[in-house]
Amino acid sequence: MTSATVSRARFRDFIAESGRSLSGTFTRFFVRHRLAIPWLSPVLVISALASLVNFGGAPQRIDDEGTYTAQAYAVSAFGQLAHYTYSYDHPPLGWIQIAGYAQLTGAFARYDLAVLAAREAVIVATLISVALVWVLARRLGLGRAASSAAALVFALSPLALQFHRTVYLDNIALPWLLAAFVLALNKRSQLASFAASAAFFSIAVLSKETFLLALPFLAWMMVRSSHQATRRYTLSVAGTVLVLVGSSYLLLAAIKGELVPSNGKSSLTDGVLFQLGSRAGSGSVFDPNSLIVRTFSMWWQLDPVIIVLGTLASFAALFFTRLRPIAALMVFLIVAMFRPNGYLPVPYVIVLLPFSAILIAALAEKAVRTLRHSRGVTRVRAGAWVAITALALVAAGPLWTTQLRGFLLSDLDSPLRSAESWAVANIPHTNRIIVDDSMWVDLVKAGWSRDNVVWYYKVDTDPAVKAKSPNGWKDSDYVITTDSMRSFPNSLPEVKKAIVNSEVVASFGSGTQAVDIRRINPDGLSAAKKTAAAETAQASEVGSQLVANPGLSVSSSDRDLLTGGRVDVRIPLALGSQLATGSVKVSGLPAQVGEGDQPRRAVRISALSGEATVRGGSLTAVARAYINGLTGQYAPTSISVVDGTLQLLYSSEAPLDLVP
């Protein structure tokens, strides 16, 4: 037997043995968890359906989502930590994980809207968190039914769904934090479990730095669950791992030469000082217009039930030994929200949700058991908590039903999608646009250069962006405003000037969902109004001459548009070229979606010199000849057949002065 034959035989034996080993592992896993799987599986299915159905329609994309998505896209497409200069505002591991998921699954290629690729990644992280909530509840002594209830509350609360569907780094960090707590409760192989717990916690913090607040409570849990004989070693190893993994962020900054400020570069020191000291606080809870009150109001509007019940459960659970570390963590996080002059991030609630759900389920289970097996004062207390929980369920029923219906059926993102489509179709890709970050990647993928799509926040804050705009706002051609951009004009003066000196050319949606596309006039808005008035007068004069021609057939409403100067001047001039030799039958001057009172720039022609322009769904010879004669500025941007007629559409860019 040759050595090659022996090698092949050994390889086959190795594969066979590996297969048997893997099969045995799966068999042992399913046998060991045969009672858990029937409980957890439907929870995960329900959670997945609630999270994934219509996740592109609700909620509407926001600027923060776009920022993390753009940073993830920069990692995968440009090999950079951010789409602009990385400023150490957050550790980069969170969006690096999103980039890794997108690379592995092709998410950025699968979605037309980049934010949806990132949303898919955070939803996957959330489903992992749902499973870990169930496991953590079991480790804390809850029964399978109560653990399932906790996981469902965490997954289905409208407050949770709003944030689970949103690209926040907290969602990426959460499964790592929950896994750290699960491992901290492990009674077997504690050296490996505690080391892994410390590593997972470090990853959570490097994904979202605010999770560092949970460290004392994780350590408390480790101390309580560790074996006394090996406590010194297990805790020492965990601490060492925590320091080693956590210090990788410092190492990154040091390697890049950005640990401390130098030569005007961003630095880790500047980032930390900004987060801890110079960042503006959220204001006072006694000020109805403060950021903290607006944040609380948003949370409350989504789900007051889980807020009230979770808060009560957090304080009540302090009296139960097994639940005390989790309850103390919750109380600490709640109190930290009200620190003087502190900044309260909107997604701060994400870290509260899993522990609230566990404590609510735990106390409900304990109250039911106590009510069944105890008497006296203890029974009365248990009955009171059962009553409170029952009232909460009654209140949550209609509220959750209404809110969940909105998540599953509404399309709040339609204005943003429509605005993006309008911009791609009508704004030259050589123009410079100031945008909300939620559409930055989409416009870059559509053909704009990175320098010509400017995240509005960077217009006033990034020296590199300022260097490319020596004339400030005047160097941009359009600004696309969203609720996020409209909220900060006073702190961003150049952005404010761009908005003030611009006019709306297309608008989509209403209220806080409204998205306006505005054309910037470098000479100021007053000059733009004078130009617009002159163009209207010019178009009115040309339109009035056109309708006086007996060869034109047009409805009375379209006649009024022409004589009132409400039609792009290129249209009456193009029609006039035909009227010089024949007749024209106009069947409509339709407005474009989102353009409101803007001059009509589309015309539908049903007949030329008595001949139909469309026959059998195709353009006739007379229509093709007419189109071929429209050259230069008279040439339409697009030609199509709409409702059996020829439609000519002209660009949204203002035409040059065509009339002497």
C-alpha positions in Angstrom: 0.0 0.0 0.0 1.4 3.4 -1.0 1.8 6.3 1.4 -0.7 8.3 -0.7 -3.3 5.5 -0.2 -2.6 5.4 3.6 -3.0 9.2 3.8 -6.3 9.1 2.0 -7.6 6.3 4.2 -6.5 8.3 7.3 -8.2 11.4 6.0 -11.5 9.4 5.4 -11.3 8.0 8.9 -10.7 11.5 10.3 -13.7 12.8 8.5 -15.9 9.9 9.6 -14.8 10.3 13.2 -15.4 14.1 13.1 -18.9 13.5 11.7 -19.7 11.0 14.5 -18.3 13.4 17.1 -20.3 16.4 15.7 -23.5 14.2 15.5 -23.0 13.1 19.1 -22.5 16.7 20.2 -25.8 17.8 18.6 -27.6 14.7 20.0 -26.3 15.4 23.5 -27.3 19.1 23.1 -30.9 18.3 22.1 -31.3 15.7 24.8 -30.0 18.0 27.4 -32.2 20.9 26.3 -35.2 18.9 25.2 -37.5 20.7 27.7 -36.1 24.2 26.9 -36.4 24.0 23.1 -40.2 23.8 23.0 -40.5 26.9 25.2 -37.8 29.0 23.5 -38.4 28.1 19.9 -41.9 29.8 19.6 -40.6 32.8 21.5 -37.8 33.3 18.9 -40.2 32.8 16.0 -42.7 35.3 17.4 -39.8 37.8 18.1 -38.4 37.4 14.6 -41.8 38.0 13.0 -42.4 41.1 15.1 -38.9 42.5 14.4 -38.6 41.7 10.7 -42.1 42.3 9.2 -42.1 45.8 7.7 -38.8 46.7 9.4 -38.1 49.1 6.5 -41.4 50.9 6.9 -41.4 51.8 10.6 -39.8 53.6 12.2 -38.6 56.3 9.8 -34.8 56.4 9.4 -33.0 58.9 11.5 -29.6 60.6 11.3 -27.9 58.5 14.0 -28.8 55.3 12.1 -27.3 56.8 9.0 -24.1 57.6 10.8 -23.5 54.1 12.2 -24.5 52.7 8.8 -22.1 55.0 6.9 -19.3 54.1 9.3 -19.9 50.4 8.8 -20.0 51.0 5.0 -16.7 52.9 5.3 -15.1 49.9 7.0 -16.2 47.5 4.3 -16.0 49.7 1.2 -13.1 52.1 2.0 -11.1 50.3 4.7 -11.6 53.2 7.1 -13.1 53.5 10.5 -15.5 56.2 9.5 -16.8 58.0 6.4 -15.2 61.2 7.8 -12.3 61.8 10.2 -12.8 59.3 13.1 -13.2 61.4 16.2 -13.3 58.8 19.0 -16.9 59.8 19.9 -17.6 56.0 20.3 -15.4 52.9 20.2 -15.5 51.5 16.6 -16.2 47.9 17.4 -20.0 48.3 17.2 -20.1 49.3 13.6 -17.2 47.0 12.7 -19.5 44.2 13.7 -22.2 45.6 11.5 -19.7 45.8 8.6 -18.6 42.2 9.2 -22.2 41.0 9.1 -22.8 43.0 5.9 -19.7 41.5 4.3 -20.6 37.9 5.3 -24.2 38.2 4.1 -23.9 40.7 1.3 -26.4 42.9 3.1 -25.3 46.2 1.5 -25.7 44.7 -2.0 -29.1 43.2 -1.1 -30.8 46.4 -0.1 -31.4 49.6 -2.1 -31.3 51.5 1.2 -28.1 51.0 3.2 -29.7 51.6 6.6 -31.9 48.5 6.0 -28.8 46.4 5.8 -27.6 47.7 9.1 -31.1 47.2 10.6 -31.0 43.6 9.6 -27.7 43.2 11.5 -29.1 44.8 14.7 -32.3 42.7 14.5 -30.1 39.6 14.3 -28.3 40.9 17.4 -31.7 41.5 19.1 -32.9 37.9 18.4 -29.7 36.6 20.1 -30.5 38.9 23.0 -34.0 37.5 23.2 -32.5 34.0 23.6 -30.1 35.2 26.2 -32.8 37.0 28.2 -34.5 33.6 28.4 -31.3 31.8 29.5 -30.4 34.5 32.0 -33.9 34.3 33.5 -33.5 30.6 33.9 -30.1 31.1 35.5 -31.7 33.5 38.0 -34.2 30.8 39.0 -37.3 31.6 36.9 -39.4 28.8 35.5 -39.7 28.1 31.8 -43.0 29.9 31.5 -41.8 33.0 33.3 -38.6 33.0 31.3 -40.6 32.9 28.1 -42.8 35.7 29.3 -39.7 37.8 30.1 -38.3 37.2 26.6 -41.6 38.1 25.0 -42.0 41.3 27.0 -38.4 42.2 25.9 -39.2 41.4 22.3 -42.7 42.8 21.9 -43.0 45.9 24.0 -43.6 48.8 21.6 -40.8 50.7 23.3 -38.4 47.7 22.7 -39.5 47.3 19.0 -38.9 51.0 18.3 -35.3 50.7 19.4 -34.7 47.1 18.3 -35.5 48.1 14.7 -33.2 51.2 14.9 -29.5 51.1 14.2 -28.1 51.9 17.6 -24.7 50.6 18.9 -26.5 49.6 22.1 -28.3 46.8 20.2 -25.0 45.4 19.0 -23.5 45.6 22.6 -26.5 44.1 24.4 -26.1 40.4 23.5 -22.4 40.6 24.7 -23.5 42.1 28.0 -26.3 39.5 28.5 -23.8 36.7 27.6 -21.4 38.1 30.2 -24.1 38.0 32.9 -25.1 34.4 31.9 -21.5 33.2 32.1 -21.0 35.0 35.4 -23.7 32.7 36.9 -22.1 29.5 35.6 -21.3 27.1 38.4 -19.1 24.8 36.3 -15.8 25.5 34.6 -15.7 28.9 36.3 -12.2 29.8 35.2 -13.1 29.6 31.6 -16.6 31.0 32.2 -15.4 34.0 34.1 -12.7 34.7 31.5 -15.2 34.5 28.7 -17.6 36.7 30.7 -14.9 39.4 31.1 -14.0 39.2 27.4 -17.7 39.5 26.4 -18.2 42.4 28.7 -15.2 44.2 27.2 -16.6 43.6 23.7 -19.9 45.1 24.9 -18.1 48.2 26.3 -16.0 48.6 23.1 -19.3 48.4 21.2 -21.0 51.1 23.4 -19.0 52.7 26.1 -22.0 53.5 28.4 -22.3 49.8 29.1 -19.3 50.2 31.4 -21.8 51.3 34.0 -22.7 47.6 34.5 -19.2 46.6 35.5 -19.7 46.7 39.4 -22.8 44.6 39.2 -21.2 42.0 36.9 -18.3 41.8 39.4 -20.8 41.5 42.3 -22.5 38.6 40.5 -19.2 36.9 39.8 -18.2 37.2 43.5 -21.5 35.8 44.7 -21.5 32.8 42.3 -17.8 31.9 42.5 -16.6 29.0 44.5 -14.7 30.1 47.6 -11.8 27.7 47.0 -11.1 29.1 43.5 -12.4 32.6 43.8 -9.0 34.2 43.9 -7.9 32.6 40.7 -11.2 32.9 38.7 -11.6 36.6 39.6 -8.0 37.4 38.9 -8.2 35.8 35.5 -11.4 37.7 34.7 -9.9 41.0 35.7 -6.8 40.4 33.6 -8.9 39.5 30.6 -11.0 42.6 31.1 -8.0 44.8 31.2 -6.3 43.2 28.2 -9.3 43.3 25.9 -10.4 46.7 27.1 -7.0 48.2 26.6 -7.1 47.4 22.9 -8.9 50.7 22.4 -6.0 52.5 23.9 -3.6 50.5 21.8 -5.5 51.5 18.7 -5.3 55.2 19.5 -1.6 54.8 20.4 -0.7 53.0 17.1 -2.5 55.8 15.2 -0.7 58.4 17.2 -4.0 59.7 18.4 -3.9 58.9 22.1 -3.4 62.6 23.1 -4.0 65.8 21.1 -1.3 66.6 18.6 -1.1 68.6 15.3 -4.8 69.3 15.3 -5.6 65.6 14.9 -8.5 63.8 16.6 -7.5 62.0 19.8 -8.9 59.6 22.3 -8.3 62.1 25.0 -10.5 64.7 23.2 -13.2 62.1 22.7 -13.3 61.1 26.4 -13.2 64.8 27.6 -16.1 65.6 25.2 -18.2 62.7 26.5 -17.5 63.3 30.1 -17.3 67.1 30.3 -17.8 69.4 27.3 -20.9 67.7 25.9 -24.0 69.7 26.5 -26.3 68.1 29.1 -29.9 67.1 28.5 -31.4 69.8 30.7 -33.7 69.7 33.6 -36.7 67.4 34.1 -38.5 70.6 35.3 -38.0 72.3 31.9 -40.8 71.0 29.5 -38.6 72.0 26.5 -35.5 70.2 27.7 -34.0 67.2 25.8 -34.4 64.9 28.8 -38.1 65.7 29.0 -38.5 65.1 25.2 -36.7 61.8 25.6 -38.8 60.7 28.5 -42.0 61.8 26.6 -40.9 59.7 23.6 -40.3 56.6 25.8 -43.6 57.2 27.6 -45.6 57.6 24.4 -44.4 54.2 23.2 -45.0 52.2 26.3 -45.8 53.6 29.7 -46.7 50.2 31.0 -43.2 48.7 30.9 -41.7 51.9 32.2 -43.9 52.0 35.3 -44.0 48.2 36.0 -40.2 47.9 35.3 -39.4 50.7 37.7 -41.5 49.3 40.5 -40.1 45.8 39.9 -36.6 47.1 40.1 -37.0 48.5 43.6 -39.2 45.6 44.8 -36.6 43.0 43.6 -33.9 44.5 45.9 -35.6 42.5 48.7 -34.9 39.1 46.9 -31.3 37.8 47.3 -31.1 36.0 43.9 -32.4 39.0 42.0 -30.6 41.7 44.0 -27.6 42.3 41.6 -29.9 42.8 38.6 -32.3 44.9 40.6 -29.4 47.1 41.9 -28.1 47.5 38.4 -31.5 48.7 37.3 -31.9 51.1 40.2 -28.4 52.5 39.5 -29.1 53.0 35.8 -32.4 54.7 36.6 -30.8 57.1 39.1 -28.0 57.8 36.7 -30.4 59.3 34.3 -31.1 62.2 36.6 -27.5 63.2 37.4 -27.1 67.0 37.3 -26.0 68.4 34.0 -25.7 64.9 32.6 -26.4 63.9 29.0 -29.1 61.3 28.5 -28.8 59.4 25.2 -32.1 58.5 23.5 -31.1 54.8 23.2 -30.1 54.6 26.9 -33.4 52.7 27.5 -32.1 49.7 25.4 -29.9 48.5 28.3 -32.9 48.8 30.7 -35.3 46.7 28.7 -34.0 43.2 29.2 -33.5 43.5 32.9 -36.9 45.2 33.3 -38.5 42.3 31.5 -36.7 39.7 33.7 -37.6 41.4 36.9 -41.3 41.9 35.9 -41.6 38.2 35.1 -39.6 37.1 38.2 -41.8 39.1 40.6 -45.0 38.0 38.9 -43.9 34.4 39.2 -42.9 34.8 42.9 -46.2 36.6 43.7 -48.3 33.8 42.2 -46.3 31.1 44.0 -46.5 33.0 47.3 -50.3 33.6 46.8 -50.8 29.9 46.4 -48.6 28.7 49.3 -48.5 31.5 52.0 -50.8 33.3 54.3 -51.0 36.6 56.3 -49.2 39.7 55.4 -47.0 37.9 52.9 -50.0 36.7 51.0 -51.5 40.2 50.9 -48.3 41.6 49.5 -48.2 38.9 46.9 -51.9 39.6 46.0 -51.2 43.3 45.6 -48.3 42.6 43.2 -50.5 40.1 41.2 -53.2 42.8 41.0 -50.7 45.4 39.8 -49.4 43.1 37.2 -52.9 42.2 36.1 -53.8 45.9 35.7 -50.7 46.4 33.7 -51.6 43.6 31.4 -55.1 45.1 30.9 -53.6 48.5 30.1 -51.0 47.0 27.8 -53.4 45.0 25.7 -55.0 47.8 23.6 -51.8 50.0 23.8 -49.6 47.2 22.5 -52.1 46.2 19.9 -52.3 49.7 18.4 -48.6 50.2 18.5 -47.7 46.8 17.0 -50.2 47.4 14.2 -48.4 50.6 13.4 -45.0 48.8 13.3 -46.3 46.0 11.1 -48.4 48.1 8.7 -47.3 51.8 8.5 -44.8 53.2 6.1 -43.2 56.1 8.0 -40.1 56.0 5.8 -41.9 56.8 2.6 -41.0 60.5 2.6 -37.3 59.7 2.9 -37.4 57.1 0.1 -39.3 59.5 -2.1 -36.9 62.3 -1.4 -33.9 60.1 -2.3 -35.5 58.9 -5.5 -36.3 62.5 -6.5 -32.7 63.6 -5.8 -31.2 60.7 -7.8 -33.5 61.5 -10.7 -33.3 65.3 -10.7 -30.2 66.6 -9.1 -27.0 66.4 -11.2 -24.4 64.2 -9.6 -21.8 66.9 -9.9 -23.9 69.1 -7.5 -22.9 69.3 -3.8 -25.7 68.3 -1.4 -26.0 68.8 2.4 -27.9 65.8 3.8 -29.1 63.9 6.8 -26.6 61.0 7.3 -29.4 58.5 6.8 -29.1 58.9 3.1 -25.4 59.4 2.8 -24.4 55.9 1.7 -27.4 55.7 -0.8 -26.4 58.8 -2.6 -22.7 57.8 -2.8 -23.8 54.5 -4.2 -26.0 56.3 -6.7 -23.1 58.1 -8.2 -22.2 61.2 -6.1 -18.6 61.5 -5.0 -18.0 61.4 -1.3 -17.0 65.1 -1.3 -20.3 66.1 -2.9 -22.5 64.4 -0.3 -21.9 66.3 3.0 -23.3 65.1 6.3 -24.9 68.3 7.7 -23.2 68.0 11.1 -19.7 68.1 9.5 -20.4 71.3 7.6 -19.7 73.3 10.8 -17.6 70.9 12.8 -15.1 69.1 10.5 -12.0 71.1 9.5 -11.5 68.8 6.4 -15.0 69.6 5.2 -14.5 73.3 5.8 -11.3 73.3 3.8 -13.2 72.0 0.8 -15.8 74.7 1.2 -13.9 78.0 1.3 -17.1 79.9 0.8 -19.0 78.0 3.4 -22.7 77.2 2.6 -22.4 79.0 -0.7 -20.3 76.1 -2.1 -23.3 73.7 -1.8 -26.1 73.5 -4.3 -28.9 71.7 -2.4 -29.8 70.9 1.2 -32.2 68.1 2.0 -33.8 68.8 5.4 -35.2 66.3 7.9 -36.5 66.6 11.4 -33.1 65.9 12.7 -31.5 68.7 10.7 -34.3 71.2 11.6 -33.7 70.5 15.3 -30.2 72.0 15.5 -29.9 75.1 13.3 -28.7 77.5 16.0 -25.7 75.3 16.9 -24.8 74.8 13.2 -24.6 78.3 11.7 -23.5 77.4 8.2 -26.3 74.8 7.9 -28.8 77.4 9.1 -27.6 79.9 6.4 -27.9 77.2 3.8 -31.5 76.5 4.8 -32.4 80.2 5.2 -31.0 81.0 1.7 -32.7 78.2 -0.1 -36.1 77.5 -1.6 -38.2 74.2 -1.5 -38.3 72.5 -4.9 -39.8 69.2 -3.7 -41.4 68.2 -0.4 -42.5 64.8 0.9 -44.4 63.8 4.0 -45.6 66.1 6.8 -44.9 66.9 10.4 -41.8 65.4 11.9 -41.6 62.9 8.9 -41.4 65.8 6.4 -38.4 65.8 4.1 -37.8 68.9 2.0 -35.4 69.2 -0.9 -34.2 72.8 -1.1 -32.2 74.6 -3.8 -29.5 76.9 -2.4 -29.1 80.3 -3.9 -25.6 81.7 -3.2 -26.9 85.3 -3.8 -29.5 84.9 -1.0 -33.2 84.1 -0.9 -34.3 87.6 -1.8 -32.3 87.4 -5.1 -33.8 83.9 -5.7 -37.3 85.3 -5.3 -36.6 88.1 -7.8 -35.2 85.6 -10.3 -38.3 83.3 -9.7 -40.6 86.3 -10.3 -38.9 87.2 -13.5 -39.0 83.6 -14.7 -42.8 83.4 -13.9 -43.4 86.6 -15.8 -41.4 85.4 -18.7 -43.2 82.0 -18.7 -46.6 83.8 -18.4 -45.8 85.9 -21.5 -44.8 83.0 -23.6 -47.7 80.9 -22.3 -50.2 83.6 -23.2 -48.9 83.9 -26.7 -49.1 80.1 -27.0 -52.7 79.7 -26.0 -53.7 82.5 -28.4 -52.6 80.1 -31.3 -55.8 78.4 -32.7 -53.7 75.3 -33.4 -53.4 74.5 -29.7 -56.0 72.3 -28.0 -55.8 72.5 -24.2 -58.1 72.2 -21.2 -59.2 75.4 -19.4 -57.2 74.4 -16.3 -54.0 73.8 -18.3 -54.7 77.1 -20.1 -54.7 78.9 -16.8 -51.4 77.3 -15.8 -49.8 78.4 -19.1 -51.0 82.0 -18.9 -50.2 82.2 -15.2 -46.6 81.3 -15.7 -46.9 78.1 -13.8 -45.3 76.0 -16.6 -41.6 75.5 -17.3 -40.9 77.9 -20.1 -39.3 75.2 -22.2 -42.7 73.5 -22.6 -44.5 76.3 -24.4 -41.4 77.0 -26.5 -41.3 73.3 -27.5 -45.0 73.3 -28.3 -44.6 76.5 -30.2 -42.1 74.9 -32.5 -44.8 72.4 -33.6 -47.5 75.1 -33.9 -45.5 76.9 -36.5 -46.4 74.2 -39.0 -49.3 72.2 -37.5 -51.5 71.7 -34.5 -51.0 70.2 -31.0 -53.4 68.6 -28.7 -52.2 68.7 -25.0 -54.0 66.2 -22.7 -52.3 67.4 -19.5 -49.6 69.3 -17.6 -49.2 66.9 -14.6 -47.5 68.0 -11.4 -44.6 65.8 -10.3 -44.9 64.0 -7.0 -43.6 66.2 -4.1 -43.2 69.4 -6.2 -46.5 71.1 -5.1 -46.7 74.6 -6.6 -43.5 74.3 -8.5 -43.8 75.1 -12.2 -45.1 72.1 -14.2 -42.3 70.5 -16.1 -44.1 67.6 -17.8 -46.5 67.8 -20.8 -48.6 65.0 -22.3 -49.3 65.3 -26.0 -52.1 63.1 -27.5 -52.0 64.4 -31.1 -49.7 66.3 -33.5 -51.2 67.8 -36.7 -54.2 65.6 -36.2 -52.2 62.4 -35.8 -52.1 60.4 -32.6 -48.7 60.4 -30.8 -49.2 56.8 -29.5 -50.8 53.8 -31.2 -50.8 50.3 -29.9 -48.6 51.4 -26.9 -45.8 52.7 -29.2 -44.8 56.1 -30.4 -46.0 56.9 -33.9 -43.7 58.3 -36.6 -45.0 61.8 -36.2 -44.2 61.7 -32.5 -40.7 60.4 -33.1 -40.1 63.1 -35.7 -41.2 65.7 -33.3 -39.0 64.5 -30.5 -36.0 64.4 -32.8 -36.5 68.0 -33.6 -36.3 69.0 -29.9 -32.6 69.6 -29.4 -30.4 71.6 -26.9 -32.3 73.0 -24.0 -35.6 72.1 -25.6 -34.7 68.3 -25.4 -36.6 66.7 -22.6 -34.9 64.7 -19.9 -37.2 61.7 -20.3 -39.7 60.5 -22.9 -42.4 58.0 -22.0 -45.8 56.7 -22.8 -48.4 57.5 -20.0 -52.1 56.8 -20.3 -51.8 56.3 -24.0 -50.1 59.7 -24.7 -46.6 61.0 -25.2 -45.1 62.5 -22.1 -42.1 64.8 -22.1 -40.4 65.6 -18.8 -37.9 68.4 -18.4 -35.2 68.6 -15.7 -35.8 70.4 -12.4 -32.8 72.6 -13.0 -33.8 76.1 -13.9 -33.4 76.7 -17.7 -31.1 79.4 -19.0 -32.7 82.6 -20.2 -34.3 81.2 -23.4 -36.4 84.3 -24.3 -34.8 87.6 -25.2 
